[in-house]
Amino acid sequence: MKRALIVIDVQNEYFTGNLPIAHPPREESLANILTAMDTAHEHGIPVIVVKHTAPAESPLFAAGSRSWELHEEVGHRPYNHLLEKSLASAFARTDLAEWLASQEVDTLTIVGYMTQNCDESTARDAAHLGLTVEFLSDATGTVAMSNRAGTVTAEELHNHVLVVMDSNFASVATTSEWTIAAETGGPLPRPNIWASTEIARAHR
């Protein structure tokens, strides 16, 4: 197997801007993101850094603004490929798929923000392209939401996405678990829709 680590949208918007990450606590998730980047660099795993870019008049990720810039701790670390995106998935209207293929990557590890939006969209697209996907539970994060459909806390939203990911789309693991796998070159347990739905059969 050949892994690559994708670091999605770790930009100031999520720290000092209008989308402060709430769960897991942003300083904790950032520390795990940086650990994953350092581990990848140490073991020769390519690192892709992604920036979300919106028009200059946007209230979020306005191109050229301070909030649009990468968090300095991410920007100062080495990476192999940098791409900008304007949609949720890092595959949408970018060269990500082609770049991964050129590097013969078959396993994509996802860290960054937000869990249910850009992380999940990227994970689903990667899985549908035939890649093995890994989703680091404590190196991703999100915010609370409320709209016409209802209200959900950041913790509820984050945890629900993790359950869905591990049922069919990605191997969910902590950064510590992933670090061991990265050091040994071994795989993580694969998602399992049959095992994940056992609870449904037990209560039918």
N, C-alpha and C positions, 0 to 999 in steps of 0.2 A: 504494500500500500504506500501511497505517497500523499502526505497531508499538505494542506495549506491553511494558514490562519487568516481569516478575514475580520478586520477591525472596523465595525460599522458605525460611522457618524459619532465618534467620540469628540464632539465639538463643544465649544463653550456654551452653546445654547442650553445644554443639559446641566450646566453647573452654575453659571452666572446670568443666564438668559431667561427666557420665558417658559422653559420646560424643565424645571428642576427635578431630576430623577429622585423618586421617593423610595422605591423598593426594588431590589435590595438597596440599602443606603448608598448613595452615589460614591462616597469615598471608599467604601468597601468594594463595590463593583469595579471602580477605577483601579484599585490596587490589584485586583485579580486580572483585569485586562492587561495591566503592565506586566504582571507575572507571566501571563500567557505569551506576550510578545517577547519577553526575555528568554523564556523557555524555547520558543520557536527559533529565535536567532541562535541560541546555543546549540540546537540540534539540527540546524540546517533546514528548518521548515520555512518555506516562503511565507512572507507576510504581505497581505494586501490591505491598504488603508483606504477607507471610503469616506468621502465628504458629501453631505447633502447640500445642494445649492438651490436656492429660490431667488426669484427676482428681487432687485434691490429694495422695492417698496413692500416686500412681504414682512409680516410681523415675526416670522420665524425663518431662521437660516438665510437671512438677506445677504446676497453675494457681496463680499467685500467688508462686511461688518465684523465687529469683534466677536459677536456670537457665532458667526459662521466659521471662524477659525478653529483649527484643531486644538484640543486641549494640549497645552505645552508639553506635558509629559509624554504624550503620544507623538507629537510632532518632532520631538528630539530623539526618538528611537529610530533605529534603522528599519527600513521596509523595502520590499522588492517591487511593489507596484502601487501606484496612487491613481485613484479614479474618482471622478465626480459623478453624481447621479441627481436626477430631479424627480424620480418616482421612488416608491417604497423599496422595491427589490433592487439589489445591487446588480442584478443581471439585466434590468430593463434599460435599453438604449445605452448600454456600455459595452466595453470589450472584455468583460470579465470571463464569459464562457470561452472565448477564443484564447485568452491568456492562460487560463487554467489548462486548457487542452495542450497548448504549446509547452507547458511545463510538465505534462503528463500527470497532473494531479487527479486523483480519484476520490479524495476524502477532504471535505471542507469543514473546518472548525469555525463556528460563529461566536463572536463576542461583540459587545457594543450595545447600541440603543436604537429604537425602543423594542422591548421584547415582542410585543404583539403586532408591530408595524413593520419596520424595515428588517428586523431580525427574522421574524416569522415568514415574511414574504420571500426573503432571500433563501431561507431554508426550504420552503416548499418548491421554489423554482429549481434549486440545486437538486433536490430529490427527484423531481420530474425530468431532469436532464441525466439521471442515472448516477449521480454522485452519491457517495456515502456522506452523510451529514452528521456533524457533532455540534451540540448546542450547550454552551457552558452556563449552567443555571445561576452561578454567582458572579459571572462576568458579563451579565446582561441586566437590564432593568427598565422600569417604566414609571408612569405617573397615574394618579387617579383620573377617572373620566366620568362625566355625566352628560347625557344628552336625551333626546326624545325616547330612546330605547331603554333608558335606565341609568343606574349609577353603579360603579364598581370601584373598589379601592385598588390602589397600586399593587398591593400584595395579592389580592384575589385575581387580578388580571394576569399578573406575572405567573402565578402558580397554575392557573388554568391553561395557559399557553404551554407550560412545561409538560403538563399531562398529555395534551394533544400531540405535541412534538414527539414525545417518547412512545406514543401509541403507534405511529405510522411513518413519521417523517425524519426523525433525527434521534441520535443517541444522546440523551440528556445526562450530563455529568458535572461534577464540581471541577473547579480549576485544579485542585489537588489530584483528583482522579485522572483528569486529562494529562497532567504533567507526568504522571507515572507511565501512562500509555505512550506519550510522546518520547519519553526517555528510552523505553523498550522497543518502540516501533510497533507495538501491538494494538489491536482494535479494542474499542469499547463495546459493551453489550449492545446488540442491535435492537431497534424498536420492534415491538411485537403486538400487533393488533389483537391476536387471539388471547394472549395473556391479559392484555389491558381491558378486555371486555368480559373477563370471567365474572366480574361482579354483576354484570347484566344477566348472565345466564343463571346465576345463583338466586336471583330474586324474581325470576319470571313466573 
